[in-house]
Amino acid sequence: DYDAPLSEAGEYTPKYHLLRDLLSQFNMPALHYKEAYEAAIMYQHLSLWDALSFTEPFKSLKPVNMENLPVNNGNGQSYGYTLYETTITSGGPLKSGDNVRDRALVFVDRSYIGLFKRQNLELVVPDGKLQGRRTLSLLVENCGRVHQGRDLDKQHKLVGDILLNNIPLRDFTIYSLDMKPSFIDLYQAPWKTLPENPSFPGFFVGRLFAYGYPSDTFVKLPGWEKGVVFINGFNLGRYWSIGPQQTLYLPGPFLNSGINQVIVFEEQEGDYEVHFEDTPDLGMAADIQ
């Protein structure tokens, strides 16, 4: 579909022969050395809820999808997470229909109760111990976009009503969490020493030490579940324990000689260490029995 050197049947194309002739004129450059650095130990923690003060919320009667949020000079939000919060006064069945794009962690008074995804469109909100107002939060993630076909203009986040006891929820406070470097003012955020049982979702900070001229490496997060990695304020990428990919490529030029800041945003659970390997782990495409 994209004029590759080999056809879909594995046949050589004119482009293949042209590329072969061109590349044969040059010597192959040496490969870059890869380094396995010591693990970065997380030593500080910032709850997502404490980080909300660093973004300006938007209020809306109904849910607004991320692309239409009044952020980024009116251009909306393209990637990352969006947090929707509203007030409820009872428990009962909570239904998303097909209006959550693509996943949503659901919280009541900031305690996790379940997950919305394509295979799970209904949850039960437990009744409160005391009748009264509680905060329902939905942390919705855009898992990615296609670059062709009918879903090219597919909208993300909440694209329609969420029903509690078959009644549409209203009066939302919406936070755009696009995970840009400017999202958190690191020098003003109320970071705390990592507790024994930190709250999730949350941000975790540690240090990577690289001496001399830093080399390329691969970030690996065994024991972590799902989230985003930042190196020296740069959004390196997302990770997910289900794989298949288990490492993120970290180019040496992203690192400083000496101390480097490592921040992990984790949705649900973490091991509090970030590993750096000298080989990639792309996992298996399929588990063949």
N, C-alpha and C positions, 0 to 999 in steps of 0.2 A: 504493500500500500504506500510505502514511503520511499520508493526507488532505492532499495537496499542493493548492495553489491551481489547478493545471492537472491534468487527468486524464492517464493514460498515453497517450491519443490526442491530447493537446494541446488539449482542450476546456476552456472556462471552467467553473468550478464556483461554487456560491454563496459559498464562501470567497473566491474571487478578487474578486468584486464587493464583498464586505464590506471586504476589505483595500484595494481601490482607493478606496472611499468614505472610509475612515478616513485613509489616507495623503494624500489630496487636501486635507485640512484643514491640513496643515502645510507649511512651506517646507523644502526640502531643505537639510540642513546642508552646510557646505563640506567638501570632502575634505581629509584630513590630507596635509601635505607629506611627500614621501618623499625620503630623502637617500642619495646614493651616497658612502659613506665610503671613505677610503683602506684598502687591503687590510691585514689583520692578518698579520704575518710571524711564523711559529712560531719560537720561540727556545729552547724547552726540551722535553724528551722524557721520558716515563716508560713503560717496558715494562709490558705487562699482567702479565708474570710477577713483576715487582718490586712491582706493586700488590696482589698476592694477600695480602700480609701484613696488609692493612687489612680483610679479611673473615674471619670464623671459618668454617673448613671443617667439613663434615659427612661422616662416614664411614658407608658402607653396603655390605653384601655385594653387593646388586644395584642397578641404576640406579633412581633415584627421580625421578619427573616433578616439574617445578618447583612445581606447585600443592600438592604434598604435602611440600615441604621444611620443616624445622622453623625457619622464619624469620618475621620480622614478627609476633611474638607468637602464633605458631602458625597464622597465616593463610596461610602459603605465599608463593610468589613469583608475581606476576602477569605481569610484563613483563621485557624485557631479555634478558640472556644467562645461561647456566649452564655452568660448566666442570666436566667430568668427567675425572678422571685415575685411571689404574690402571697396574699394572706388567705388562710382557710380557717374554718370554724368547726370542721367535722372530719371524720375519717370516711373511708369507703373506697369503692373501685375507682382507680385513676386510669383513664384511657387516652392513648396518644393517637389512635387511628394510624394513619401513615404520615403524620405531621411532624415527626421528629427526624431530622436529617443531620447526622446519621446515627449518633448515639447520644444518650443523655443519662447522666448519673442523677438520681433523685434523692433529695434530702428533705426531712421535716425538722424544723428548728436546727438545721445544720447537722443532723444525724442521718447517716446514709440508710435508705430503705430499699433501694433496688435500682434496676437498670432498664431503660428503654432501648431497644434496638429492633431491627427488622423482624426478628423471630420472637420478640417479646413486646407486645403492644399494650399490655395491661398490668398494673400493679395494684396492690391494696395498701391504702394509707391507713395505718393503725389509728384507732381512736385515742385521743389524749387522755391522760389521767384526770385532768380537770377540763371541763368544757371552757373553751376560750379561743382566742386568736393564736394561730401558729403560722410560721413562715414555711411555705413550700418553695423549694429551690430546685431548678433543673439546670444542670451544667451540661450544655449541649456542645458536641464536638463535630466540626466539619472534618470528615475522615479523608477528604480528597476530592478531586474533580477529574472528570474525563476530558479528553481533548478532541473528541469526535462523536458523531452520532446524535441520537435523539435527546440524550441527556446533557448536551453541551451547555445549555442555559439553565440547568437544574439549580434551583435555589436551595439554600441550606439553613440550618437551625430550625426554629419553629415556624412552619409554613402554614399553620392553621390552628384550630382550637384544641386545647387539652381539656378533657371532661373529667370532673369529679362528681360522682353520683349522677352522671349523664347531664350535668350542668356545665356549660363552658366557663372556664376560669377567666377572670377579668382583673384589670388594674395591676399591670406588671411594672416592676422596676427591672431594667435591663442593663447589664454590664457587658461591654465589649472587651474581650480578653484575647487580643490577637497575638499575644506573645512577642511583640516587638521589644527591642532593647529598652525603649523608653517606657515600657509598661510599668516597671517598678523603679522607683528612685531608691537605688540600693543604699544610699547614704542616709536616707530618711526612714526607710522601712524598719518596723519594730522587730528585727531579727532576734531570736532567742537561742540560748544554748540548747542543743538538740536534747529533748527530753527522752525518757525511756519509752514512752508511748506517744509519739507525736500524732497530731491530727492530720487527716487526709480529707480532701486534696491539700497539697502543700508544696512549698519550695524548700529545697535542701541545698546548702552550700558547703563546698569543700575546696581543697587546694591540690593542684597538680604541680609537681616540681620538675622542671626540665632544665638541665644545665648545658652550657655550650650552645651550639646551633641546634635548635629543636628539630626533631625528625617527625615524619608522618607516623601516625599510630591509629589504632582502631579502638573505639569506645565500646565497652561491653558492660551490661548491667544485669548480671545474674541476681535473682532474688527481687528484682523490681518488676512491676506489673505493666504499667502503661503511662507514657508521659512524653516530656520534651527535655532535651539536653541543651544547655547553653555553655559555651566556652568563651571566657573573657567578654561576656555580653553578647556574643554572636549566637544566634539560634542555629545550632548544628543540625537539628532534625528530631524526628519523633522515633520512639521505640515502642515495641509491644511484645510481650513475652510469648504470644502465640506464634510469632515468627512468620515465615521461615527465617528471615534475616535477623541475626542476633548481634551484629556490630554496626557501628556508624563510623564512617571514614573521617578522620580528623587530620587535615593537612598540617604539616609542620609550620608553615608560615602563619597559621592562626595562633601559634603559641609564642610566648615570650621566654627568653632565657631567664630562668628563675621561677618565681611564683606565678601560677595561672589560676584564675578563678573558674570553678566548675559549679554550675547550678543545675539542679534537676527539679523539674516540676513533675510530681508523681500524683496520679489520680487516687490510688487505693492502697498500695503497700510497697515498702522498700526495704532494701538490705543495708542501706546507709554506707555502701562502698561503691565506687565506680572504678572499673578495671580498664586498663589500657594494654592492648595486645599488639603483637607484631605481625599477626596474620588476620585476615578477615574471616568471619564466620557467617556465611550466607545461608546456612541451614539447608534443609532438603526441600525441594519443590513438592514432593509427595512421599508419603510413607508407604513403600511398596512391600507388601507381605510376601 
